[in-house]
Amino acid sequence: MAVGSVNPPLRDPPLRDDIRDNWTWPRRWPIARRMRLKTSIWVAAYLRRCQTEGVFGAVRKKGAEEAGAVFVKVALMDGNAMLYAPAPQTVYDDSRPVERLFVPTAPQPVSEPSVEERLTKELRFDPDAWIVETEDRAGRHFLDLAKG
């Protein structure tokens, strides 16, 4: 220790052998959990995917940039629509916790006014939610759906 120094010299923290070889000083501890993509980036990528498939899509309501819930309305252009909501946390797989999974709110298309009513209720409950709307006669949504 140098004269007048208050802090002890820096030493490598003890690491497991399988990690030690892959790290250099200064040591950075691995993040235990992978970070989820920001909602704003996910929505932009989703709209780009829709665009490449020839499906019109737009953000109807912008929510929290970092971690807002996303609701996707797929208008079928015949007065009916499908609404996809975020899947409950219980359906997420521990090995892949960062994916965004969705569940349809109804098994079959419903009238657009009933979808709008549901969205109004959801926004009252969570004002930071996003609403993304697409239009496709075939009902294509390009979302990862939860199993079960």
C-alpha positions in Angstrom: 0.0 0.0 0.0 1.4 3.4 -0.9 2.2 5.9 1.8 -0.8 8.2 2.5 -3.2 5.9 0.5 -6.5 5.3 2.2 -7.8 2.6 -0.2 -6.2 -0.8 -0.4 -4.9 -1.9 -3.9 -7.5 -3.2 -6.3 -7.6 -7.0 -6.4 -9.5 -9.3 -8.7 -12.7 -10.5 -7.1 -12.8 -14.3 -6.8 -14.6 -15.8 -9.8 -15.5 -19.3 -10.8 -12.9 -20.9 -13.1 -15.4 -21.1 -16.1 -16.0 -17.3 -15.9 -12.5 -16.2 -15.0 -11.0 -17.0 -18.4 -13.6 -15.0 -20.3 -13.2 -11.7 -18.4 -10.5 -9.1 -18.4 -9.7 -6.3 -15.9 -11.6 -4.2 -15.0 -13.9 -7.0 -14.0 -17.6 -6.5 -14.8 -20.0 -8.8 -13.2 -22.3 -10.6 -15.6 -25.9 -9.4 -15.5 -28.0 -12.2 -14.0 -31.1 -11.4 -16.0 -31.3 -10.3 -19.6 -32.9 -6.9 -20.1 -36.1 -6.6 -22.0 -36.2 -4.5 -25.1 -37.7 -1.0 -24.6 -41.3 -0.8 -25.6 -40.7 2.0 -28.1 -38.1 0.0 -29.9 -40.3 -3.2 -29.9 -43.2 -1.2 -31.3 -41.1 0.3 -34.1 -39.8 -3.1 -35.0 -43.3 -4.6 -35.0 -44.6 -1.9 -37.3 -41.6 -2.4 -39.6 -42.4 -6.1 -39.7 -46.0 -5.3 -40.6 -44.9 -2.9 -43.3 -42.6 -5.5 -44.9 -45.5 -8.0 -45.1 -47.8 -5.3 -46.7 -49.9 -4.7 -43.7 -50.7 -1.2 -42.6 -50.0 -0.4 -39.0 -49.8 2.7 -36.8 -49.5 3.7 -33.2 -52.8 4.9 -32.0 -51.7 5.7 -28.5 -48.1 6.1 -27.3 -47.5 4.8 -23.8 -44.4 4.6 -21.5 -41.2 4.5 -23.5 -39.4 2.0 -21.3 -41.9 -0.6 -20.3 -45.5 0.1 -21.3 -47.9 -2.7 -22.0 -48.8 -3.1 -25.7 -52.3 -3.9 -27.0 -52.5 -4.8 -30.7 -55.8 -4.3 -32.5 -56.1 -6.1 -35.9 -58.9 -4.6 -37.9 -60.3 -7.0 -40.4 -61.9 -4.3 -42.6 -65.4 -5.7 -42.3 -66.5 -4.1 -39.0 -64.8 -6.8 -36.9 -61.4 -6.9 -35.2 -59.2 -9.0 -33.0 -57.5 -7.6 -29.9 -54.3 -9.1 -28.6 -53.3 -8.2 -25.0 -50.0 -8.9 -23.1 -49.9 -12.5 -21.8 -50.0 -12.9 -18.0 -46.6 -13.4 -16.4 -47.5 -17.0 -15.4 -47.1 -18.1 -19.1 -43.6 -16.9 -19.5 -40.8 -19.5 -19.8 -38.0 -19.0 -17.3 -35.4 -19.8 -20.0 -36.8 -17.0 -22.3 -38.2 -14.3 -20.0 -37.5 -11.4 -22.3 -39.9 -12.2 -25.1 -43.2 -10.4 -25.4 -46.0 -12.8 -25.6 -49.6 -12.0 -26.4 -53.0 -13.6 -25.9 -56.2 -12.9 -28.0 -58.9 -11.4 -25.8 -61.6 -13.4 -27.7 -61.3 -16.7 -29.7 -63.1 -15.2 -32.7 -63.2 -11.7 -34.2 -65.6 -9.3 -32.5 -67.2 -6.0 -33.5 -64.9 -3.0 -33.5 -67.1 -1.1 -31.0 -66.6 -3.9 -28.4 -62.8 -3.9 -29.0 -62.8 -0.1 -28.5 -64.8 -0.5 -25.3 -62.2 -3.0 -24.0 -59.3 -0.7 -24.9 -61.0 2.2 -23.1 -61.2 0.0 -20.0 -57.6 -1.0 -20.3 -56.4 2.6 -20.6 -58.4 3.6 -17.5 -56.5 0.8 -15.7 -53.1 1.5 -17.2 -52.6 4.9 -18.8 -49.0 4.0 -19.8 -50.2 1.3 -22.2 -49.6 1.5 -26.0 -52.3 0.8 -28.6 -51.0 -0.4 -32.0 -53.6 -0.9 -34.7 -53.1 -2.8 -37.9 -55.4 -3.5 -40.9 -55.4 -6.8 -42.6 -58.4 -8.6 -44.2 -56.7 -12.0 -43.4 -56.2 -11.1 -39.8 -52.4 -11.6 -39.8 -50.8 -10.3 -36.6 -47.1 -11.4 -36.6 -47.2 -11.7 -32.8 -45.7 -14.4 -30.6 -48.8 -16.0 -28.9 -48.7 -17.7 -25.5 -49.3 -21.4 -25.5 -52.2 -22.7 -23.6 
